Amino acid sequence: MRIVESIEALEALYERRPSGAALDKVTDRLMPAQARWIAASRFCVLSTVGPEGTDASPRGDDGPVVRIADERTLLLPDWRGNNRMDSLRNIVRDGRVSLMFLVPGAASVLRVNGRAVVSDDPELTGRFAHEGKHPRSVIVVTVAEVYPQCARAVIRSGLWSRGNESADLPSVGEMVAEAKAGFDGDAYDAEWPERAKTSMW
């Protein structure tokens, strides 16, 4: 296998340079149109980096997935999950983060790069109260770059237009049963819908 081992070789491989729009679209803070997009997004992917490597974590909510504090600050509540805390561990040790915001039906994706901290300040977590519950922490992102991603990936994949393609795929219970001998994947799958209902927040 031939490997590209230098930036010069990489740039020679991709002869075309980025277009004007690909460079001009980057801002160092949220512009009004970008803020509208983020406010409409209920789902994003949070990417972090730490000593053990990288992590990408899906984040979602029943309203905006983040709150915009100001043009340079985003607030992402850490709602209940599996308690692995991979993203949070990374942020505590290395604040570099990226967020990719998706909106159902839209081909474009909005990217935010920046630095983050984890806060358990009661005033901050209290802003996200939901049915008497609140997140244990909030990820506070300081924006460094904002820009829309090229829409080709979403268009090529038919992400929003092909319906549910998961019917014949293995369940999470099946995957865990393959990874750990003796794990009861059927019981896990059967119990999951009710567990999800009572542990969403």
C-alpha positions in Angstrom: 0.0 0.0 0.0 1.4 3.4 -1.0 1.1 6.0 1.8 1.1 9.7 1.5 3.7 10.9 4.0 4.1 14.6 3.5 1.9 17.7 3.1 3.7 18.4 -0.2 2.7 15.0 -1.6 -0.8 15.4 -0.3 -1.2 18.8 -2.0 0.2 17.5 -5.2 -2.4 14.7 -5.1 -5.2 17.2 -4.8 -4.3 19.7 -7.5 -7.2 22.0 -7.1 -7.0 24.6 -4.4 -10.0 25.5 -2.2 -12.4 27.8 -3.9 -13.1 31.3 -2.6 -16.3 30.3 -0.9 -14.5 27.4 0.9 -12.2 29.9 2.5 -14.5 32.9 2.8 -17.2 31.0 4.7 -15.1 30.7 7.9 -15.8 33.1 10.7 -14.4 33.4 14.2 -17.7 33.9 15.9 -21.4 33.1 15.3 -23.0 35.3 12.6 -26.8 35.7 12.7 -27.5 33.2 10.0 -25.2 30.6 11.6 -26.9 31.2 15.0 -30.3 30.5 13.3 -29.1 27.2 12.0 -27.7 26.1 15.3 -30.9 27.1 17.1 -32.8 24.8 14.7 -30.5 21.8 15.3 -31.7 19.1 17.7 -28.7 16.9 17.0 -24.9 17.3 16.8 -21.8 15.3 17.0 -19.2 16.3 19.6 -15.6 15.4 18.7 -12.9 15.6 21.4 -9.3 14.5 21.7 -7.4 13.2 24.7 -4.4 11.1 25.8 -6.1 7.8 24.7 -7.0 9.2 21.3 -10.1 10.8 19.8 -13.8 10.5 20.5 -17.0 11.4 18.7 -20.2 11.5 20.7 -23.8 12.0 19.4 -25.7 14.6 21.3 -29.4 15.3 21.0 -32.3 17.0 22.7 -36.1 17.6 22.1 -35.3 21.3 21.4 -32.1 23.0 20.4 -29.2 20.7 21.3 -27.1 23.7 22.5 -28.0 27.1 23.8 -26.2 30.2 22.4 -25.0 32.3 25.3 -23.4 34.9 23.0 -21.7 35.0 19.6 -18.6 33.2 21.0 -20.1 30.8 23.5 -22.2 27.7 23.2 -23.7 25.7 26.2 -24.2 21.9 25.7 -25.9 20.1 28.6 -24.6 16.7 29.4 -27.9 14.7 29.7 -28.0 11.1 30.9 -26.0 8.6 29.0 -23.9 5.5 29.7 -21.6 7.2 32.2 -18.5 6.3 30.2 -17.7 10.1 30.2 -15.3 9.7 27.3 -15.9 13.2 25.9 -15.9 14.8 29.4 -12.7 13.1 30.3 -11.1 14.3 27.1 -12.3 17.9 27.6 -11.0 18.1 31.2 -7.5 17.1 29.9 -7.5 18.7 26.4 -10.1 21.4 25.6 -10.0 21.1 21.8 -13.5 20.3 20.5 -15.5 20.3 17.2 -19.2 20.2 16.8 -21.2 19.2 13.7 -24.8 20.4 13.7 -27.4 18.6 11.5 -30.9 19.6 10.7 -33.3 16.9 9.4 -33.9 17.3 5.6 -31.0 19.8 5.1 -27.9 18.7 3.1 -25.6 21.2 4.7 -23.8 20.6 8.0 -22.6 23.5 10.2 -19.2 23.0 11.9 -17.9 24.7 15.1 -14.3 24.4 16.2 -13.1 25.7 19.5 -12.2 25.0 23.1 -14.4 23.7 25.9 -14.5 23.3 29.7 -16.9 21.2 31.8 -18.8 23.2 34.5 -21.0 21.9 37.3 -22.0 25.4 38.4 -25.6 25.1 39.8 -26.6 28.3 38.1 -25.5 26.9 34.8 -26.9 23.4 35.1 -30.1 24.9 36.5 -30.8 26.7 33.2 -31.5 23.4 31.6 -34.1 22.1 34.1 -36.4 19.6 32.3 -39.3 17.9 34.2 -37.6 18.6 37.5 -34.3 17.2 36.3 -31.1 18.9 35.2 -27.8 17.8 33.7 -24.9 17.1 36.1 -22.6 19.3 34.0 -22.6 21.6 31.1 -20.0 21.8 28.3 -19.1 25.4 27.7 -17.6 25.9 24.2 -15.7 29.0 23.3 -16.0 29.4 19.5 -12.8 29.7 17.4 -14.2 28.8 13.9 -17.6 28.4 12.4 -18.4 27.4 8.8 -20.9 25.3 6.8 -19.6 22.0 5.5 -19.8 20.9 1.9 -23.3 19.3 1.3 -22.0 16.6 -1.0 -21.6 13.9 1.7 -25.2 14.2 2.8 -26.5 14.3 -0.8 -24.4 11.3 -1.9 -25.6 9.2 1.1 -29.3 10.1 0.7 -29.3 10.6 4.4 -32.7 12.1 4.7 -34.4 10.5 1.7 -34.1 6.7 1.9 -36.3 6.0 5.0 -35.5 3.6 7.8 -32.7 1.2 6.6 -32.1 -0.4 10.0 -34.7 -3.2 10.0 -32.3 -6.0 9.1 -29.3 -4.7 11.1 -28.0 -6.3 14.4 -29.3 -4.7 17.6 -27.2 -3.3 20.3 -27.9 -6.4 22.4 -26.5 -8.6 19.6 -23.4 -6.5 19.3 -22.7 -6.6 23.0 -23.3 -10.3 23.1 -20.7 -10.8 20.4 -18.2 -8.7 22.5 -18.9 -10.3 25.9 -19.5 -14.0 26.3 -22.6 -14.8 28.4 -24.2 -11.4 27.9 -28.0 -11.7 27.4 -28.5 -9.6 24.4 -32.2 -10.5 24.0 -33.0 -9.4 27.5 -31.1 -6.1 27.0 -33.0 -5.3 23.8 -36.3 -6.2 25.4 -35.8 -4.0 28.4 -34.3 -1.0 26.5 -37.5 0.8 25.3 -38.8 1.1 28.9 -35.4 1.9 30.3 -35.0 4.7 27.7 -38.4 6.2 28.7 -37.5 6.5 32.3 -33.9 7.6 31.9 -34.0 10.1 29.0 -33.0 13.1 31.2 
